[in-house]
């Protein structure tokens, strides 16, 4: 019975990460109007990477919940990062606002670093699960910054 509860808790912690992709899906028409850098990956890469990252983020969060290691500063970092992560699709794909997206991307990068710092304080395994997310956010920040400046 305990394993079923853990699976349900994990699923509940995973689902919110997909909300923005449902509410503000990829806007092909807008995206095709943009000048993109040569290092822009094909769309399939995003479709593969983000679900993997969301699974890792939710697993990291789940481990902290399971071990009852949630602190106020960790929860604040997690929620700020979550809101900024989900806001990207709103600003970019729905509002098509390159400036708001740039600000959001920079803040997301900073909040990801903050999230990793707070996560490391409470659970090292959870921290290591977030390393791929940090690497991708660094790449995404460089990619989006380039998109912003060439458009």
C-alpha positions as CSV (number, residue, x, y, z in Angstrom):
1,X,0.0,0.0,0.0
2,X,2.9,2.4,0.8
3,X,4.3,2.0,-2.7
4,X,0.9,3.0,-4.2
5,X,0.8,6.1,-2.1
6,X,4.4,7.0,-3.2
7,X,3.5,6.5,-6.8
8,X,0.5,8.7,-6.4
9,X,2.5,11.4,-4.7
10,X,5.1,11.3,-7.4
11,X,2.4,11.6,-10.2
12,X,0.8,14.5,-8.4
13,X,4.2,16.2,-8.2
14,X,4.9,15.5,-11.9
15,X,1.6,16.6,-13.5
16,X,1.9,20.4,-12.8
17,X,5.1,20.6,-14.9
18,X,3.1,19.9,-18.0
19,X,0.4,22.5,-17.4
20,X,1.9,25.3,-19.5
21,X,2.4,23.0,-22.5
22,X,-1.3,22.2,-22.4
23,X,-2.4,25.8,-21.8
24,X,0.1,27.5,-24.1
25,X,1.1,24.9,-26.7
26,X,3.9,25.3,-29.3
27,X,3.0,28.1,-31.7
28,X,4.4,26.9,-35.1
29,X,3.3,30.0,-37.0
30,X,5.0,32.4,-34.6
31,X,8.1,30.2,-34.3
32,X,8.6,30.0,-38.1
33,X,8.7,33.8,-38.3
34,X,11.8,34.0,-36.0
35,X,15.4,34.1,-37.1
36,X,17.0,31.1,-35.3
37,X,20.7,30.6,-34.6
38,X,22.5,27.7,-36.3
39,X,22.8,25.9,-33.0
40,X,19.0,25.8,-32.5
41,X,18.1,22.1,-32.0
42,X,15.3,20.5,-34.0
43,X,11.9,20.6,-32.4
44,X,12.1,16.9,-31.5
45,X,14.9,17.6,-29.1
46,X,12.7,19.9,-27.0
47,X,9.9,17.3,-27.1
48,X,12.3,14.7,-25.7
49,X,14.4,16.8,-23.3
50,X,11.6,18.7,-21.4
51,X,9.6,15.6,-20.3
52,X,12.8,13.9,-19.1
53,X,13.7,17.1,-17.1
54,X,10.2,17.3,-15.7
55,X,10.5,13.6,-14.6
56,X,13.8,14.4,-12.9
57,X,12.5,17.6,-11.2
58,X,9.4,15.8,-9.9
59,X,11.5,12.9,-8.6
60,X,13.9,15.4,-6.9
61,X,10.8,17.0,-5.3
62,X,9.3,13.7,-4.4
63,X,12.4,12.5,-2.6
64,X,12.4,15.7,-0.5
65,X,8.7,15.3,0.4
66,X,9.1,11.5,1.1
67,X,12.0,12.2,3.5
68,X,10.2,15.1,5.1
69,X,13.0,17.5,4.3
70,X,11.0,20.4,3.0
71,X,12.1,23.8,4.3
72,X,10.6,27.2,3.7
73,X,13.5,28.3,1.7
74,X,13.5,25.2,-0.4
75,X,9.8,25.4,-1.1
76,X,10.1,29.1,-2.0
77,X,12.9,28.3,-4.4
78,X,10.9,25.4,-5.9
79,X,7.8,27.5,-6.4
80,X,9.6,30.5,-7.9
81,X,11.4,28.2,-10.3
82,X,8.2,26.4,-11.2
83,X,6.3,29.7,-11.9
84,X,9.1,31.0,-14.0
85,X,9.5,27.7,-15.9
86,X,5.8,27.6,-16.7
87,X,5.7,31.3,-17.6
88,X,8.0,30.8,-20.5
89,X,5.3,29.2,-22.7
90,X,2.9,32.0,-21.8
91,X,5.3,34.8,-22.7
92,X,6.8,33.1,-25.8
93,X,4.2,30.9,-27.4
94,X,1.0,32.6,-26.3
95,X,1.9,36.3,-26.0
96,X,4.7,36.2,-28.5
97,X,6.5,38.7,-26.4
98,X,10.3,38.4,-27.0
99,X,11.2,41.0,-24.3
100,X,9.1,39.4,-21.5
101,X,10.5,36.1,-22.5
102,X,14.0,37.3,-22.3
103,X,13.4,38.7,-18.7
104,X,11.7,35.4,-17.8
105,X,14.6,33.3,-19.2
106,X,17.2,35.2,-17.2
107,X,15.1,35.0,-14.0
108,X,14.5,31.3,-14.7
109,X,18.3,30.7,-15.0
110,X,18.9,32.6,-11.7
111,X,16.1,30.8,-10.0
112,X,17.4,27.4,-11.2
113,X,20.8,28.2,-9.5
114,X,18.9,29.2,-6.4
115,X,16.8,26.0,-6.5
116,X,19.9,23.9,-6.7
117,X,21.5,25.7,-3.8
118,X,18.5,25.2,-1.6
119,X,18.1,21.6,-2.8
120,X,21.7,20.7,-2.0
121,X,21.0,21.9,1.6
122,X,18.2,19.4,2.1
123,X,19.0,16.3,0.0
124,X,22.1,15.6,-2.1
125,X,20.4,12.9,-4.3
126,X,17.7,15.4,-5.2
127,X,20.4,18.0,-6.0
128,X,22.1,15.6,-8.4
129,X,18.8,14.9,-10.1
130,X,18.6,18.6,-10.9
131,X,22.0,18.9,-12.6
132,X,20.7,18.0,-16.1
133,X,18.0,20.7,-15.6
134,X,20.7,23.3,-14.8
135,X,22.7,22.3,-17.8
136,X,19.7,22.6,-20.1
137,X,18.6,25.9,-18.6
138,X,22.1,27.3,-19.3
139,X,21.8,26.2,-22.9
140,X,18.3,27.5,-23.1
141,X,19.3,30.9,-21.8
142,X,22.1,31.2,-24.3
143,X,19.7,30.0,-27.1
144,X,16.9,32.3,-26.2
145,X,19.2,35.3,-25.6
146,X,20.6,34.7,-29.1
147,X,17.1,34.4,-30.6
148,X,16.1,37.6,-28.8
149,X,19.1,39.6,-30.1
150,X,18.9,38.4,-33.7
151,X,15.2,39.2,-33.9
